[in-house]
Amino acid sequence: MTETHGHPNGLIQRFQHWRRRRRIMAEFAQLDPSTRGEILGDLSLNEGDFTRLVDGSHNARGLSDMLARLKADEAAMEKNDPQFVADLRRNCAMCVDWRQCEHEVEAGTAQYPAPPYCPNRETLASLAPKAS
């Protein structure tokens, strides 16, 4: 297995992602419509968003880095409003630009408070310290 910057990449990882996606989608399809609806409701997703989430990177590591840059206490946020943090993570995990985000965060070049493509941009901007 090859690794770049501590993150696996390559054909093996793409195959593993494909297998995981197929397994999740097959399990979801076998559920009765009521149970599927309940799961989607709990996740605040529609079927298209669920598919995007399954297809996504499942990588919300960048979110923790972005919150740290904003000096936001992620643990306290999660304790006070777990759904809010779960929504941020879900948006991050569904992001189609996660590779660019990961690269910019690692390089220290990500725009403050968040890059223009970030699905959490407005929320992160609202968490940024206000200039006095």
Steps between C-alpha positions, in 0.01 A plus 500: 500500500638837404453805716544868434501747789364227728187448290449179305441530128504288189314216341461289815333785689268578206399134487439494876288815471301346214441181700393696811264713291342194335455328838338805661269561204399130488425495873301822472301369201403187697335706773126554487392847381390604850841419651682674212283806554571496872876482441488779243292710738744443786787607272300792353571362152302414191591192291722704266692650793536156655655371177735801492597433862576136421697608192685768694833495667362436849782731597411779737852542641530837330207627706691456826793691352273780379329526841839512672607786271187686610587425863165323532483231768371202304456283810293768674297556183430129475398483866270804472350424158592156364260536205669823389842332495353190332356724226839666448670161478236366260544801272876454514478127428277566197727769356617430145804727549640314802832424332561868427397589855728236649792627292436866593456422869822295509690768308359777720358680197126449564313830492379638831244431636432241227562458126227618261412140401448389862142382570542629857641839397216716633484312828876512549497872418239553772731322748804713410609748765367846424751783457458757777 
